[in-house]
């Protein structure tokens, strides 16, 4: 199947793109790498009247330091992060997550903003950025607003984005050598979406302690009680019983097999963060 007919516009500036999104043409959608929107168009699950290509807008392609954060333009690709193309993004956590997304051909085109906007529950960036407590800058004609990455995804393929609004940038906390992190996902084969996933980030200097489950029916779920216990007591708090209890509370309607997969994924994530096992 091929996409229904639509008008195509290549935007050169952010104001141009935002004007088109907020204009008279109903059903206008932005597109950058086309790795999420492209299949939706071809399956006719999305039928916009107009598509705005934002992949060449300089503001969406840049990476810069701003205050206490690193600003990553929404059209920066997974491969650029994986390869450390931008010096400010050369951190093992970011490069590890980016390098595990699908296949290299997809990483060459797919963008961080596109992944977030698509909001697939099994995707990597919604989970990875929630663990860092990153923020997302949304833009529309007339201004911008900033939301927590943990709050951005409302459900499967559903976000806080409003009509005429698009993701402008991701605001990452500055990641230093004191960050202890883990990221693990359970896939049947390399490159496919995860059946279970977990991310953890601990940095006492930055006051960061987060453990998050992904690949659920909806948005990632933060295991705040578990994260605080680990932050206070260290890796010894991550006992099999504690992990199983945290997963059960986060997934009350899941079957035993699904809970077991997420508990095992969570354990391996924390082993990566602390290099120990309590089994």
Buried (B, 14 or more C-beta within 10 A) or exposed (E): EEBEEBEEBEBEEBEBBBBBBBEEBEEBBBBBBBBBBBEBBEEEEBEBEBBBBBBEBEBBBBBEEEEEBBBBBBBBBBBBBBBBEBEBBEBEBBBBBBBBBBEEEBBBBBBBBBBBBBBBBBBBBBBBBBBBBBBBBBBBBEEEEEBBBBEBBEEEBEBBBEEBBBBBBBBBBEBEEEBBBBBBBBBEEEEEBBBBBBBBBBBEEBEBBBBBBBBBEEBBBBBEEBBBBBBEEEBEBBBEEBBBBBBBEBBEEBEEEBBBBBBBBBBBBBBBBBEEEBE
